[in-house]
Amino acid sequence: MGSGKTSLVTALAGSLAMDIYVVTLSS
């Protein structure tokens, strides 16, 4: 398991957190 998978998970978590952040702001 190299750093490629880790960065993928990090990017996924980052975009997910961004979605939640935007939804929280707009509501």
N, C-alpha and C positions, 0 to 999 in steps of 0.2 A: 504494500500500500504506500504509494509515493505521495508527494506533496500535491500532485494533480487532483487527486480525489479530495484532499483537504480543502484546496482552494475552491473546488466546485461546491462543496458543502457550505463554505464560508460565503460564497457569492449567492447561493440559494437562500441562506439564512438572512443575508443582507437585504436581498430584494423583498423577502417576505416581511422583514421588519419594517422596510420602507412602506410597503403596502399598508400595514397596520398603522403606521405613523400617519400616513395620509388620511386614512379612514377616520382615525381619532381626531385629526385636525378638522375635517370637514363636517363632523357630526356635532 
